[in-house]
Amino acid sequence: MPRRIDISNCVGCGNCERVCKVGCITQLENKKRSINESVCVDCGACQMACPKKCISPNQ
């Protein structure tokens, strides 16, 4: 199951994008990040790298 980002809590630090092994995380206009769920392999690296804990499995 792919991950999702709660953008209301995202601070735009970019840690998740830097650790993403498949490049499915992109920066939005407001510097917050978004996950392309069709590309996400659910490795969890982004979730562990997020200092605000705003990334979780999409349920």
Protein Blocks (a to p, Z undefined) as FASTA:
>chain_A
ZZdddfklpgolommmmmmmnlpaccdfkopacddfklogolommmmmpmnlpaccdZZ
